[in-house]
Amino acid sequence: MMVSAATFAMLSGCAAFGTDAPPPSAAQLAALAPPQWYAPAAHRGDVAELSLWWQQFDDPLLARLIDDAERASPTVSSARARIAQSRADRVAASAALLPSLDVSASAQRGVNDSSGTIATSSSGSLSASWELDLFGGNSAGREAAQARLEGAQALWHDARISVAAEVATQYTALRACEAQVVQVQIDADSRAETARLTDLTARAGFESPANAALARASAAQGHAQVTQQRAQCDSHIKGLVALTGTAEPALRDALSLARGVIARPREIAVPAVPAALLQQRPDLASAERTLAAAAADITARQADRLPRIRLAGSVGATRYSSSAPSGFVGGINGSGTTWSVGPVSVSLPIFDGGTRRANVEAARAAYSDATAQYAATLRRAVQEVEGALITLQSSADRQADAEVSASGFGDSLRATEARFHSGLGSLFELEDARRSAVQAQITLIDLQRERVAAWISLYRALGGGWAAATDRVVDAREAPPRTHSVP
């Protein structure tokens, strides 16, 4: 799918003008998306149900494994830590807009050796300073920190969606592998029985030794295929153990309850206008927030080159008391308050060797990079959706043919077996019919796995039901694993 050249010209122009160009609006970002999908659209279902999509697999184990993987994932953990870090950065950036207050207190007691007077003095003061944000540098810093926080929160969602899709893909591959084990085991049992019967007839002189050797070789080959297929299933289980952090014995026990059953999702409807991705995909939301933060950084760096005005003031209280000199009666006691306004300080950078100018240029370059990254993210999003749609269409087109093929080869195998056992068919014909029938069944199972995997890819490409317009910024303390929710 192609994105219009005018769209990229708009983004390139924003980067070229630097601070004079605000971050693209939602309408401008939506203009990046092509007007329609060029791949065949999936049908039936509702995009609004994406957030509940995993639940309608009707497989509680899959939902549990996704939940376990989310808790165990270092990617999700890192994304959660970035939220906490970004929140702290936002607090620091917001504090720059507020006055700073400092409290100081002191006390002193001493003796005057010449007069013998003992004096005690104490004081306390509250001082404040405030930088006037005349040119918006501090406000821009806060906006950049807020945008980065929102971007980090979006990436947390993206990490959850990616982990969920990876677990579901691995789980589907395992179930398909188990179903294929059943087929190759049936084939191996049939080959072993054929080898046994052929050996008996060869000993009786009704079958040639060559046919008996062929039957034994076929049986050994069938047993090897079962071993190989089981090894593949074990590899998928190991993968799930690594993803979920579940103990392997417990996982195998749980998996044994629905062995070889491929759970199928409800089909998802794809909107006619792919601009809806801008409201669905968290990686796009994060890229847009990075773009906004980069624009704010330019304003902040330019403000560093302009005058700074800082106000200061203080208010305090003092107390003094002393005893009378030796030989005298009485003493001195007193208290009072002090206050001051000022100084008002103005600083203007004159010469810094080009540091501040270089910072502005670096911020502009970062904005150009963020623009390019957003465009690349959008292209990748469109490609992922298109790819999933193409796979879905291809698997749908092949489904009927695969079913006819499996049914026809099955009928042929049964007819050939009947002819062979009645003495009218050869062992070569039987082995050929068996191989074709088994391969047709395996192909059908693999096609089912491919189609479910394509739906999972489409779910991931559409952002997993996450919507920036309605979601709140997740507090790192509230983020999973405590919620145990499935993305």
Secondary structure, DSSP 4 states (H G I P E B T S, - for coil): -PPPHHHHHHHHHHHHHGGGSPPPPHHHHHTTS-SS-SSPPP-SS-GGGGGGGGGGG--HHHHHHHHHHHHH-HHHHHHHHHHHHHHHHHHHHHHTTS-EEEEEEEEEEEEETTTTEEEEEEEEEEEEEEEE-TTSHHHHHHHHHHHHHHHHHHHHHHHHHHHHHHHHHHHHHHHHHHHHHHHHHHHHHHHHHHHHHHHHHHHTTSS-HHHHHHHHHHHHHHHHHHHHHHHHHHHHHHHHHHHH---HHHHHHHHGGGTT----PPPPP--SSGGGHHHH-HHHHHHHHHHHHHHHHHHHHHHTTS-EEEEEEEEEEEEEEEEPPTT---EEEEEEEEEEE---EEE-----TTHHHHHHHHHHHHHHHHHHHHHHHHHHHHHHHHHHHHHHHHHHHHHHHHHHHHHHHHHHHHHHHHHHHTTSS-HHHHHHHHHHHHHHHHHHHHHHHHHHHHHHHHHHHTGGG--TTTPPPPPTTTSTTSS----
